[in-house]
Amino acid sequence: MVAGSIAQFHSTAEAVTAGIDLTGTTWVITGVNSGLGRESARVLSLRGAHIIGLARSEANAQAALTELGVEGTAIACELSDLTSVRAAAAALKGRPLHGIMANAGIMALPSLVQTHGIEQQLFVNHVGHFVLVNSLLPDLQPGGRVVVLSSEAHRMADSHGLELDNAHGQDSYHAWRMYGRSKLANILYARSLARQFELEGQAKTANAVHPGVIRTRLARHVPNPDRMFDRLKKIEKTVAQGAATQCYAATHPSLAQTSGRYLSDCALTEPIAAAIDDAQADALWAWTEALVARI
Ligand SMILES: NC(=O)c1ccc[n+]([C@@H]2O[C@H](COP(=O)([O-])OP(=O)(O)OC[C@H]3O[C@@H](n4cnc5c(N)ncnc54)[C@H](OP(=O)(O)O)[C@@H]3O)[C@@H](O)[C@H]2O)c1
């Protein structure tokens, strides 16, 4: 069979990775205990990868790996707590990695919650992953891939952009705009990583993906999730289909040279202009670096 030959809207993660042999590779996946992270762990493991599964607690990560029957390593990583993030990175230091899936996320918190003075969606979805992934990069092997989960919801940040002067969220809080901002940050972060790899001549890639609309626990903060999913029924995917784009970006041979891009439905897609703006990417990187230096 041709490796992952079908890549369409309805393709599953299993279908797009069919024929791909990941034996001997090690993948880090955040948010391994639920939804798309859990399914990605199952499928990458099915293809032979060793999974390092991260969840808020080691027990949660271990329970997921055990239930899935996945050969793997469970690590605690609470993304809103940089002590936990740094401990997770330290536990992995020196371990050769072939890929990192920055998958964990929270969505549409109904009211403003701050972590270290920063709006929590921006902190968990972007800042926590920035620290984790940057710390793991020295161990990412040549040919290694970083896949960052973004969302079509990044478009909701459009007119406001990153609004880093409102990183605390206090000037005007809007649940979806702030989620969109964090997902815009995810694309810009992947873009920065890709530029960095290229500048340093490293044969590594970084891409961001939109998985689709999938009924997972991500919607736990949405007041009436059933109504939202009913409205989006025509474009809804199953979890098996929803994990396809990230598994495709992670493993497909045709993407070995693709970096700094945004994918949806297992295909390259154009994000909003702000998401391909290198000045914005640099501003986000500098802002995040300065923030984490003082936490
Ligand atoms: N589902 C969709 O329709 C959709 C659409 C576009 C983009 N996405 C993106 O896809 C990714 C995966 O989402 P999903 O649908 O699989 O959602 P999910 O089932 O809710 O899974 C999210 C994962 O993130 C973890 N997480 C949340 N906050 C965390 C924190 N502070 N520290 C560490 N881990 C944390 C959760 O852990 P707990 O279970 O312990 O909370 C869970 O394992 C997210 O980045 C999301 O933005 C999803």
The ligand as a Tripos MOL2 file, in Angstrom:
@<TRIPOS>MOLECULE
LIG
   48    52     1     0     0
SMALL
NO_CHARGES

@<TRIPOS>ATOM
      1 N1        -12.1790   19.3550   18.9390 N.am      1 LIG1
      2 C1        -12.2170   20.2930   18.0050 C.2       1 LIG1
      3 O1        -13.2390   20.5100   17.3380 O.2       1 LIG1
      4 C2        -10.9910   21.1380   17.7350 C.ar      1 LIG1
      5 C3        -11.0680   22.0910   16.7080 C.ar      1 LIG1
      6 C4         -9.9630   22.8840   16.4520 C.ar      1 LIG1
      7 C5         -8.8160   22.7300   17.2050 C.ar      1 LIG1
      8 N2         -8.7570   21.7990   18.2090 N.ar      1 LIG1
      9 C6         -7.5330   21.6990   19.0120 C.3       1 LIG1
     10 O2         -7.1730   20.3470   19.1640 O.3       1 LIG1
     11 C7         -6.4560   20.1660   20.3760 C.3       1 LIG1
     12 C8         -6.9730   18.9380   21.1070 C.3       1 LIG1
     13 O3         -8.3020   19.1910   21.4880 O.3       1 LIG1
     14 P1         -9.3780   18.0420   21.7570 P.3       1 LIG1
     15 O4        -10.5250   18.3300   20.8820 O.co2     1 LIG1
     16 O5         -8.7360   16.7280   21.7340 O.co2     1 LIG1
     17 O6         -9.8150   18.4370   23.2470 O.3       1 LIG1
     18 P2         -9.8870   17.6210   24.6110 P.3       1 LIG1
     19 O7        -10.4930   16.2940   24.3980 O.co2     1 LIG1
     20 O8        -10.4860   18.5450   25.6010 O.co2     1 LIG1
     21 O9         -8.3540   17.4110   24.9410 O.3       1 LIG1
     22 C9         -7.5760   18.5080   25.3620 C.3       1 LIG1
     23 C10        -6.4030   17.9770   26.1420 C.3       1 LIG1
     24 O10        -5.6580   19.1080   26.6440 O.3       1 LIG1
     25 C11        -5.4090   18.8870   28.0190 C.3       1 LIG1
     26 N3         -5.2120   20.1200   28.7620 N.ar      1 LIG1
     27 C12        -6.0970   21.1230   28.9330 C.ar      1 LIG1
     28 N4         -5.5710   22.0470   29.7610 N.ar      1 LIG1
     29 C13        -4.3380   21.6110   30.1190 C.ar      1 LIG1
     30 C14        -3.3330   22.1150   30.9620 C.ar      1 LIG1
     31 N5         -3.4820   23.2550   31.6440 N.pl3     1 LIG1
     32 N6         -2.1940   21.4060   31.0970 N.ar      1 LIG1
     33 C15        -2.0280   20.2300   30.4500 C.ar      1 LIG1
     34 N7         -2.9510   19.6860   29.6370 N.ar      1 LIG1
     35 C16        -4.1060   20.3770   29.4840 C.ar      1 LIG1
     36 C17        -6.6420   18.1460   28.5190 C.3       1 LIG1
     37 O11        -6.3810   17.5680   29.7910 O.3       1 LIG1
     38 P3         -7.6010   17.3640   30.8380 P.3       1 LIG1
     39 O12        -8.4760   16.3280   30.2290 O.co2     1 LIG1
     40 O13        -6.9230   16.9220   32.0910 O.co2     1 LIG1
     41 O14        -8.2720   18.6860   30.9700 O.co2     1 LIG1
     42 C18        -6.8250   17.1600   27.3790 C.3       1 LIG1
     43 O15        -5.9400   16.0790   27.5370 O.3       1 LIG1
     44 C19        -6.5720   21.4720   21.1380 C.3       1 LIG1
     45 O16        -5.3780   22.1980   21.0380 O.3       1 LIG1
     46 C20        -7.6950   22.2130   20.4200 C.3       1 LIG1
     47 O17        -7.5530   23.6120   20.4950 O.3       1 LIG1
     48 C21        -9.8250   20.9920   18.4760 C.ar      1 LIG1
@<TRIPOS>BOND
     1     1     2 1
     2     2     3 2
     3     2     4 1
     4     4     5 ar
     5     4    48 ar
     6     5     6 ar
     7     6     7 ar
     8     7     8 ar
     9     8     9 1
    10     8    48 ar
    11     9    10 1
    12     9    46 1
    13    10    11 1
    14    11    12 1
    15    11    44 1
    16    12    13 1
    17    13    14 1
    18    14    15 2
    19    14    16 1
    20    14    17 1
    21    17    18 1
    22    18    19 2
    23    18    20 1
    24    18    21 1
    25    21    22 1
    26    22    23 1
    27    23    24 1
    28    23    42 1
    29    24    25 1
    30    25    26 1
    31    25    36 1
    32    26    27 ar
    33    26    35 ar
    34    27    28 ar
    35    28    29 ar
    36    29    30 ar
    37    29    35 ar
    38    30    31 1
    39    30    32 ar
    40    32    33 ar
    41    33    34 ar
    42    34    35 ar
    43    36    37 1
    44    36    42 1
    45    37    38 1
    46    38    39 2
    47    38    40 1
    48    38    41 1
    49    42    43 1
    50    44    45 1
    51    44    46 1
    52    46    47 1
@<TRIPOS>SUBSTRUCTURE
     1 LIG1         1 GROUP 0 **** ****
